[in-house]
Amino acid sequence: MSKACLIWACVGFSLGWYYTFTYYGRSGWPMPVPEALSGIILYYFSVLNVRTEIQAVHWLLMFPLAGLLWVSLLTVTAPFFGGRKTEYGWSLVRMSVTLTPLILPVPVMMYFAGRTFSGFSVQHIGQVALRHANVTPGSWVTPVYVGLGAAALVWQIFLYAKIYEMRGKRAWIHFMTGLILLVIMSAGLASLAAIPLRYWLE
């Protein structure tokens, strides 16, 4: 489980750069993978009016939670759709690995975040990450991330069919049902969690 959570946290870190870059002047498209969709819903439905450092930690924690929720839903519901009942921890790791393409741009994004008029600055990377400094995104950012997200989705669907041993119509109905449940549960859980979080932290 720890390996899977680490991978999902790295995905959240990478998508944090993506949305930070596209926040300044270019619209970022949603990532076409369930964990990314759930992570964003979990974050924005429980968003806190606190320092950006705490917001960043909050953002990173949402993606492992999204991944755990997604695989849990698939694992629990698969037998009801004629799929195989799998070992949960094994499924977690295998499904999380499919999102590794989305981690690949991190070094490049950090490099561009560190560029300044006077040269490269490690301090500027942190300032951009916390939105204390601006960055001019290249037109390549969104196509690269969406392309990698699409590749991750294809990989995940392929692996999903092997893990849960489902094909065709049954697999399609199960996957889409899981996705709908994921959106509903993400919004519901985040809204409930927001109540104590805002009480304690704001």
C-alpha positions as CSV (number, residue, x, y, z in Angstrom):
1,M,0.0,0.0,0.0
2,S,2.8,2.4,0.8
3,K,4.3,2.0,-2.7
4,A,1.0,2.8,-4.3
5,C,0.4,5.8,-2.1
6,L,3.8,7.1,-2.9
7,I,3.2,6.8,-6.6
8,W,-0.2,8.6,-6.3
9,A,1.4,11.3,-4.2
10,C,4.1,11.8,-7.0
11,V,1.2,12.1,-9.5
12,G,-0.4,14.8,-7.3
13,F,3.0,16.6,-7.2
14,S,3.3,16.5,-11.0
15,L,-0.3,17.6,-11.5
16,G,0.3,20.4,-9.0
17,W,3.0,21.7,-11.4
18,Y,0.6,21.3,-14.4
19,Y,-2.2,23.2,-12.8
20,T,0.2,25.9,-11.5
21,F,1.6,26.4,-14.9
22,T,-1.7,26.5,-16.7
23,Y,-3.1,28.8,-13.9
24,Y,-1.1,31.6,-15.4
25,G,-2.5,32.4,-18.8
26,R,-3.3,29.0,-20.3
27,S,-6.3,26.8,-19.6
28,G,-5.4,23.3,-18.4
29,W,-7.5,20.4,-19.5
30,P,-8.7,17.8,-16.9
31,M,-6.6,14.7,-16.9
32,P,-8.4,11.7,-18.3
33,V,-7.7,9.3,-15.5
34,P,-10.1,8.5,-12.6
35,E,-7.6,9.2,-9.8
36,A,-6.8,12.6,-11.1
37,L,-10.5,13.5,-11.4
38,S,-11.2,12.2,-7.9
39,G,-8.2,14.0,-6.4
40,I,-9.3,17.3,-7.8
41,I,-12.9,16.8,-6.5
42,L,-11.6,15.8,-3.1
43,Y,-9.4,18.9,-3.0
44,Y,-11.8,21.5,-4.2
45,F,-14.8,20.2,-2.1
46,S,-12.6,20.4,1.0
47,V,-10.5,23.4,0.1
48,L,-9.1,25.4,3.0
49,N,-8.6,29.1,3.3
50,V,-5.1,28.7,4.8
51,R,-1.5,29.4,4.0
52,T,-0.4,28.1,0.6
53,E,2.1,25.7,2.3
54,I,-0.8,23.9,4.0
55,Q,-2.9,24.0,0.8
56,A,0.0,22.3,-1.0
57,V,0.1,19.5,1.6
58,H,-3.6,19.2,1.4
59,W,-3.4,18.8,-2.4
60,L,-0.8,16.1,-2.2
61,L,-2.7,14.0,0.4
62,M,-5.8,14.0,-1.8
63,F,-4.3,11.9,-4.6
64,P,-3.3,8.8,-2.5
65,L,-6.8,9.0,-1.0
66,A,-8.3,9.2,-4.5
67,G,-6.3,6.1,-5.6
68,L,-7.3,4.1,-2.5
69,L,-10.9,5.0,-3.1
70,W,-10.8,4.1,-6.8
71,V,-9.2,0.7,-6.3
72,S,-11.4,0.0,-3.3
73,L,-14.6,0.6,-5.4
74,L,-13.4,-1.5,-8.3
75,T,-12.3,-4.4,-6.0
76,V,-15.5,-4.4,-3.9
77,T,-17.9,-4.1,-6.9
78,A,-16.1,-6.4,-9.4
79,P,-17.7,-9.7,-8.2
80,F,-21.2,-8.2,-8.7
81,F,-20.4,-7.6,-12.4
82,G,-18.9,-11.1,-12.9
83,G,-15.3,-10.0,-12.3
84,R,-12.6,-11.7,-10.2
85,K,-12.2,-10.9,-6.5
86,T,-8.6,-9.9,-6.2
87,E,-6.1,-9.3,-3.4
88,Y,-6.5,-5.6,-2.5
89,G,-2.9,-4.7,-1.8
90,W,-1.7,-6.3,-5.0
91,S,-4.4,-4.5,-7.0
92,L,-3.4,-1.2,-5.4
93,V,0.2,-1.4,-6.6
94,R,-0.5,-2.6,-10.1
95,M,-3.2,0.1,-10.7
96,S,-1.1,2.9,-9.3
97,V,1.8,2.0,-11.6
98,T,-0.3,2.8,-14.6
99,L,-0.2,6.5,-13.7
100,T,3.6,6.8,-13.7
101,P,3.6,8.4,-17.2
102,L,2.1,11.5,-15.5
103,I,5.2,11.8,-13.2
104,L,7.7,12.0,-16.1
105,P,7.4,15.8,-16.8
106,V,8.3,16.8,-13.2
107,P,12.0,17.5,-13.8
108,V,11.2,19.6,-16.8
109,M,8.5,21.5,-15.0
110,M,10.8,22.2,-12.1
111,Y,13.5,23.4,-14.5
112,F,11.2,25.9,-16.1
113,A,9.9,27.0,-12.7
114,G,13.5,27.7,-11.6
115,R,14.4,29.9,-14.6
116,T,14.6,33.6,-13.9
117,F,16.0,36.6,-15.8
118,S,19.2,36.4,-13.7
119,G,19.6,32.6,-14.2
120,F,18.4,29.4,-12.5
121,S,17.1,29.7,-8.9
122,V,16.2,26.8,-6.6
123,Q,14.4,29.3,-4.4
124,H,12.2,30.4,-7.4
125,I,11.0,26.8,-7.8
126,G,9.5,26.9,-4.3
127,Q,8.0,30.4,-5.0
128,V,6.3,29.2,-8.2
129,A,5.1,26.0,-6.5
130,L,3.4,28.0,-3.8
131,R,2.2,30.6,-6.3
132,H,4.3,33.4,-4.8
133,A,5.9,34.0,-8.2
134,N,4.6,33.8,-11.8
135,V,5.8,31.6,-14.6
136,T,5.1,31.8,-18.3
137,P,3.9,28.4,-19.5
138,G,4.8,27.0,-22.9
139,S,2.1,26.0,-25.3
140,W,3.4,22.4,-25.0
141,V,2.4,21.9,-21.4
142,T,-1.3,21.0,-21.9
143,P,-0.8,18.7,-24.9
144,V,2.1,16.8,-23.2
145,Y,0.1,16.3,-20.0
146,V,-3.1,15.3,-21.7
147,G,-1.2,12.9,-24.0
148,L,0.5,11.3,-21.0
149,G,-2.8,11.1,-19.2
150,A,-4.4,9.4,-22.2
151,A,-1.5,6.9,-22.3
152,A,-2.0,6.3,-18.6
153,L,-5.7,5.7,-19.1
154,V,-5.2,3.2,-21.9
155,W,-2.6,1.4,-19.7
156,Q,-5.0,1.3,-16.8
157,I,-7.9,0.0,-18.8
158,F,-5.7,-2.8,-20.2
159,L,-4.4,-3.7,-16.8
160,Y,-7.9,-3.4,-15.3
161,A,-9.2,-6.1,-17.7
162,K,-6.4,-8.4,-16.6
163,I,-6.7,-7.8,-12.9
164,Y,-10.5,-8.2,-12.7
165,E,-10.8,-10.6,-15.6
166,M,-13.5,-8.7,-17.4
167,R,-14.0,-7.9,-21.1
168,G,-16.5,-6.1,-23.3
169,K,-19.8,-4.9,-22.1
170,R,-19.5,-6.1,-18.5
171,A,-16.1,-4.4,-18.1
172,W,-17.5,-1.2,-19.6
173,I,-20.5,-1.1,-17.3
174,H,-18.4,-1.9,-14.3
175,F,-15.7,0.6,-15.1
176,M,-18.3,3.4,-15.7
177,T,-20.3,2.5,-12.6
178,G,-17.1,2.6,-10.5
179,L,-16.3,6.0,-12.0
180,I,-19.7,7.4,-11.2
181,L,-19.5,6.1,-7.7
182,L,-16.0,7.6,-7.4
183,V,-17.2,11.1,-8.3
184,I,-20.2,10.9,-5.9
185,M,-18.2,9.5,-3.0
186,S,-15.3,11.9,-3.6
187,A,-17.7,14.9,-3.4
188,G,-19.5,13.5,-0.4
189,L,-16.5,12.6,1.6
190,A,-14.7,15.8,0.9
191,S,-17.7,17.9,1.8
192,L,-18.0,16.1,5.1
193,A,-14.3,16.3,5.8
194,A,-14.3,20.0,5.1
195,I,-16.4,20.7,8.2
196,P,-13.9,19.7,10.9
197,L,-10.9,20.7,8.7
198,R,-12.2,24.3,8.4
199,Y,-13.0,24.4,12.1
200,W,-9.5,23.3,13.1
201,L,-7.4,25.0,10.5
202,E,-9.0,28.1,9.3
